[in-house]
Amino acid sequence: MPYQSTHLETPPERSAVDALRGITLLEFGAPWCGHCQRAQPLIAQALASQAQVEHLKIEDGPGRPLGRSYRVKLWPTLIVLRDGQETARLVRPEQVQEIAQALAGIAPAH
């Protein structure tokens, strides 16, 4: 699944995320968050060559259990999963290379 520009209408349950197969990039943030908005081109660019990575854009905030289960405190927080297990975490990435390196740690090179 390519880069997702909008947040999911209904976030998945933690049990569903834990059961995911393959490589997943969880992106926690909010549509109005300036840090999140600045990170969008970086995330899109990093995912452009990673067709096998599923991108789940999750709106986060008070009372949102999925973000709390991952102890998300700042936005955007990017969590790379392999078969539902966290392999990398980036908080407020500022360079596409940071995201690409986190994905490269688990994704095969093309």
Backbone as JSON, one array per atom type, in Angstrom:
{
  "sequence": "MPYQSTHLETPPERSAVDALRGITLLEFGAPWCGHCQRAQPLIAQALASQAQVEHLKIEDGPGRPLGRSYRVKLWPTLIVLRDGQETARLVRPEQVQEIAQALAGIAPAH",
  "N": [[0.85, -1.18, 0.0], [0.66, 2.16, -0.9], [1.86, 5.47, 0.13], [-0.3, 7.08, 2.4], [-2.41, 9.8, 2.38], [-4.37, 10.76, 4.04], [-5.82, 10.47, 7.33], [-6.87, 7.39, 8.83], [-10.34, 6.62, 8.98], [-11.4, 5.05, 11.01], [-9.42, 3.88, 13.48], [-7.39, 0.89, 13.7], [-7.77, -1.85, 16.04], [-5.47, -2.61, 18.72], [-4.88, -5.34, 18.86], [-5.37, -6.16, 16.23], [-3.37, -4.79, 14.87], [-1.11, -5.95, 16.0], [-1.34, -8.42, 14.84], [-0.73, -8.05, 12.2], [0.83, -8.93, 9.11], [3.97, -8.89, 7.45], [5.57, -5.8, 6.46], [4.94, -2.8, 8.1], [4.21, 0.65, 8.34], [3.41, 2.62, 10.89], [1.92, 5.67, 11.39], [1.57, 8.16, 13.63], [-0.31, 10.99, 14.45], [-1.79, 14.26, 13.92], [-4.21, 16.0, 11.93], [-4.03, 18.81, 12.07], [-1.56, 19.35, 13.1], [1.47, 21.01, 12.96], [4.13, 19.97, 12.86], [3.56, 17.44, 11.91], [2.49, 18.02, 9.4], [4.73, 19.12, 8.12], [6.29, 16.86, 7.93], [5.07, 15.26, 6.03], [5.86, 15.35, 3.15], [8.36, 14.11, 3.4], [7.77, 11.56, 4.39], [6.18, 10.58, 2.31], [8.07, 10.56, 0.22], [9.96, 8.71, 1.22], [8.42, 6.4, 1.23], [7.89, 6.03, -1.44], [9.46, 4.25, -2.94], [8.94, 1.89, -1.71], [6.95, -0.25, -2.1], [6.03, -2.56, -0.88], [5.52, -1.92, 1.72], [3.07, -1.37, 4.11], [1.19, 1.46, 4.85], [-0.12, 2.99, 7.59], [-1.98, 5.58, 8.61], [-2.6, 7.14, 11.48], [-4.84, 8.97, 13.38], [-4.12, 10.69, 16.29], [-4.43, 11.38, 19.83], [-5.77, 12.63, 22.99], [-7.38, 10.06, 24.78], [-7.27, 8.22, 22.75], [-6.77, 4.99, 22.21], [-4.9, 3.37, 20.71], [-2.57, 4.88, 20.14], [-1.8, 5.4, 22.79], [-1.18, 2.84, 23.61], [1.21, 2.41, 22.35], [2.75, 4.22, 23.61], [2.95, 6.85, 22.57], [4.02, 10.15, 22.5], [4.81, 12.53, 21.26], [4.18, 14.18, 18.13], [4.88, 14.03, 14.62], [4.9, 10.53, 15.26], [6.58, 7.83, 14.03], [6.32, 4.42, 13.57], [7.9, 1.5, 12.77], [6.92, -1.66, 11.83], [7.44, -5.18, 11.81], [5.77, -7.96, 10.95], [3.93, -7.28, 12.96], [5.56, -6.58, 15.1], [7.49, -4.11, 16.73], [10.19, -2.57, 15.11], [11.57, -0.26, 14.61], [11.59, 3.23, 15.53], [10.66, 6.55, 15.0], [10.67, 9.88, 15.99], [9.26, 12.87, 15.19], [10.63, 13.14, 12.56], [13.11, 14.74, 10.52], [14.43, 14.5, 8.17], [14.39, 12.82, 5.04], [16.11, 10.71, 4.84], [16.29, 9.61, 7.42], [13.86, 8.26, 7.71], [13.96, 6.53, 5.53], [16.19, 4.99, 6.24], [15.24, 3.72, 8.55], [13.23, 2.15, 7.42], [14.82, 0.67, 5.66], [16.22, -0.96, 7.31], [14.69, -3.19, 7.59], [13.45, -3.66, 5.23], [13.76, -5.15, 2.0], [16.35, -4.22, -0.29], [15.87, -2.45, -3.37]],
  "CA": [[0.0, 0.0, 0.0], [1.49, 3.36, -0.96], [1.66, 6.56, 1.09], [-1.68, 7.5, 2.65], [-2.39, 11.23, 2.7], [-5.38, 11.08, 5.05], [-5.9, 9.56, 8.47], [-7.93, 6.37, 8.79], [-11.56, 7.05, 9.66], [-11.48, 4.26, 12.23], [-8.13, 3.21, 13.69], [-7.51, -0.52, 14.06], [-7.51, -2.25, 17.43], [-4.08, -3.03, 18.91], [-4.77, -6.76, 18.53], [-5.31, -6.27, 14.78], [-2.04, -4.31, 14.47], [-0.16, -6.98, 16.41], [-1.51, -9.58, 13.96], [-0.36, -7.71, 10.81], [1.95, -9.65, 8.5], [4.76, -8.05, 6.56], [6.14, -4.56, 6.96], [3.93, -1.76, 8.26], [4.62, 1.92, 8.92], [2.35, 3.31, 11.62], [2.19, 7.11, 11.53], [0.67, 8.77, 14.59], [-0.28, 12.44, 14.4], [-3.09, 14.92, 13.82], [-4.25, 16.8, 10.7], [-3.72, 20.21, 12.34], [-0.22, 19.41, 13.69], [2.46, 21.57, 12.06], [5.23, 19.02, 12.7], [3.04, 16.36, 11.06], [2.36, 18.54, 8.04], [6.08, 19.26, 7.56], [6.86, 15.53, 7.69], [4.38, 14.53, 4.97], [6.66, 15.1, 1.95], [9.44, 13.17, 3.73], [7.17, 10.22, 4.49], [5.78, 10.2, 0.95], [9.27, 10.26, -0.55], [10.55, 7.48, 1.73], [7.57, 5.27, 0.86], [7.73, 5.96, -2.89], [10.13, 3.06, -3.48], [8.69, 0.79, -0.77], [5.59, -0.7, -2.39], [5.64, -3.66, 0.0], [5.25, -1.39, 3.06], [1.72, -0.87, 4.35], [1.25, 2.71, 5.6], [-1.35, 3.28, 8.33], [-1.92, 6.93, 9.17], [-3.51, 7.08, 12.62], [-5.04, 10.22, 14.12], [-3.84, 10.43, 17.7], [-4.83, 12.41, 20.76], [-6.28, 12.13, 24.26], [-8.44, 9.06, 24.69], [-7.06, 7.35, 21.6], [-6.04, 3.88, 22.83], [-3.79, 2.79, 19.96], [-1.39, 5.69, 20.42], [-1.38, 5.2, 24.17], [-0.58, 1.51, 23.75], [2.58, 2.53, 21.87], [3.36, 5.29, 24.4], [3.21, 8.0, 21.71], [3.95, 11.4, 23.25], [5.0, 13.65, 20.34], [3.77, 13.9, 16.75], [4.48, 12.68, 14.29], [5.72, 9.38, 15.66], [6.54, 6.76, 13.04], [6.73, 3.13, 14.12], [8.04, 0.48, 11.75], [6.62, -2.99, 12.35], [7.58, -6.37, 10.97], [4.86, -8.98, 11.49], [3.3, -6.76, 14.16], [6.54, -6.27, 16.15], [8.21, -2.87, 16.47], [11.61, -2.7, 14.77], [12.17, 1.07, 14.59], [10.69, 4.32, 15.91], [11.17, 7.89, 14.72], [9.81, 10.94, 16.51], [9.48, 14.13, 14.46], [11.75, 13.06, 11.62], [13.36, 15.98, 9.79], [15.08, 14.19, 6.9], [13.87, 11.61, 4.41], [17.07, 9.63, 5.09], [15.95, 8.96, 8.68], [12.74, 7.35, 7.46], [14.45, 5.51, 4.61], [17.07, 4.1, 6.99], [14.4, 2.89, 9.42], [12.61, 1.15, 6.55], [15.87, -0.17, 5.06], [16.64, -1.94, 8.3], [13.87, -4.39, 7.49], [12.92, -3.84, 3.87], [14.8, -5.53, 1.02], [16.74, -3.15, -1.22], [15.38, -2.64, -4.74]],
  "C": [[0.89, 1.23, 0.0], [1.17, 4.35, 0.17], [0.18, 6.93, 1.17], [-1.68, 8.96, 3.09], [-3.41, 11.62, 3.76], [-5.38, 10.03, 6.16], [-7.04, 8.56, 8.27], [-9.16, 6.89, 9.52], [-11.72, 6.33, 10.99], [-10.15, 3.55, 12.42], [-8.35, 1.74, 14.05], [-7.3, -0.74, 15.56], [-6.05, -2.7, 17.53], [-3.9, -4.5, 18.54], [-4.67, -6.98, 17.02], [-3.94, -5.82, 14.26], [-1.0, -5.36, 14.82], [-0.2, -8.2, 15.48], [-1.11, -9.29, 12.5], [0.84, -8.52, 10.36], [2.68, -8.69, 7.58], [5.23, -6.78, 7.26], [5.06, -3.48, 6.96], [4.59, -0.52, 8.85], [3.4, 2.54, 9.56], [2.78, 4.77, 11.77], [1.14, 7.69, 12.47], [0.82, 10.28, 14.52], [-1.68, 13.01, 14.36], [-3.06, 15.83, 12.59], [-3.81, 18.26, 10.91], [-2.3, 20.42, 12.86], [0.8, 19.9, 12.67], [3.64, 20.64, 11.82], [4.81, 17.9, 11.76], [2.96, 16.81, 9.61], [3.73, 18.66, 7.36], [6.69, 17.9, 7.22], [6.24, 14.81, 6.5], [5.2, 14.32, 3.7], [7.79, 14.09, 2.19], [8.92, 11.74, 3.76], [6.79, 9.72, 3.1], [6.99, 9.8, 0.13], [9.89, 8.94, -0.09], [9.74, 6.25, 1.3], [7.46, 5.06, -0.65], [8.36, 4.71, -3.49], [9.91, 1.82, -2.6], [7.27, 0.26, -0.92], [5.11, -1.81, -1.46], [5.28, -3.2, 1.42], [3.81, -0.89, 3.12], [1.83, 0.36, 5.25], [-0.11, 2.94, 6.26], [-1.18, 4.61, 9.03], [-3.02, 7.02, 10.23], [-3.62, 8.44, 13.29], [-4.93, 9.91, 15.6], [-4.31, 11.61, 18.55], [-5.34, 11.8, 22.05], [-7.42, 11.13, 24.04], [-8.34, 8.13, 23.5], [-6.18, 6.17, 22.04], [-4.86, 3.34, 22.04], [-2.5, 3.57, 20.21], [-0.88, 5.52, 21.83], [-0.7, 3.84, 24.34], [0.86, 1.48, 23.25], [3.35, 3.62, 22.59], [3.78, 6.48, 23.54], [3.02, 9.27, 22.53], [4.06, 12.63, 22.35], [4.59, 13.21, 18.94], [4.71, 14.56, 15.78], [5.45, 11.66, 14.9], [5.49, 8.31, 14.61], [7.08, 5.49, 13.68], [6.74, 2.12, 12.98], [7.82, -0.88, 12.41], [6.99, -4.05, 11.33], [6.77, -7.46, 11.66], [4.32, -8.56, 12.85], [4.24, -6.38, 15.29], [7.33, -5.01, 15.77], [9.68, -3.14, 16.21], [12.32, -1.35, 14.75], [11.11, 2.1, 14.96], [11.39, 5.64, 15.62], [10.16, 8.89, 15.27], [10.23, 12.24, 15.84], [10.68, 14.06, 13.5], [11.87, 14.35, 10.8], [14.02, 15.75, 8.44], [14.53, 12.89, 6.35], [14.8, 10.43, 4.7], [16.77, 8.89, 6.39], [14.88, 7.9, 8.47], [13.21, 6.2, 6.57], [15.35, 4.51, 5.34], [16.27, 3.19, 7.91], [13.72, 1.79, 8.61], [13.63, 0.18, 5.97], [16.37, -1.23, 6.03], [15.87, -3.24, 8.21], [13.42, -4.67, 6.08], [14.04, -4.24, 2.92], [15.09, -4.36, 0.09], [16.22, -3.47, -2.61], [16.43, -2.3, -5.73]]
}
